Amino acid sequence: MKECKVSTDIEKGLISKRLSAFIKGVAIILMLLHHLFAYAERYPESINIISIFNNIKVEQIIGQFGKYCVPLFLFISGYGFSLSTSSKTPPKYYINKIVKLPISNLMIHLKELEKQKQTKRKIKRRIE
């Protein structure tokens, strides 16, 4: 009987590309479940929710595990990134990565602040 490659990689302490893709897929499914089922109070009242398991909110319980999808996805992506770079990679490459991260983060936060200001202006106009 042929031995499963994934299990041998795990035994060696490695995460293969195939296993990495599988884990990322699980993380994506967890994210979907989280956004769809985790917060029943966000559902419009017009939606009739039919429980699959005799009024036990299994969908919501599973949806709560979706909060682990982002750390899981980031860990696997970082693991793959660390394996893809070799010891021959120049330090300038890492410096560029480190510098670009906070710049991107700052840009996202500034954009979000602008959105919040626009929303406040719209609300203020409605009140007046």
Secondary structure, DSSP 8 states (H G I E B T S, - for coil): ----HHHHHHHTT---HHHHHHHHHHHHHHHHHHHHHS-GGGS-TTS----SBTTB-HHHHHHHGGGGHHHHHHHHHHHHHHHHS-TTS-HHHHHHHHHHHHHHHHHHHHHHHHHHHHHHHHHHHHH-
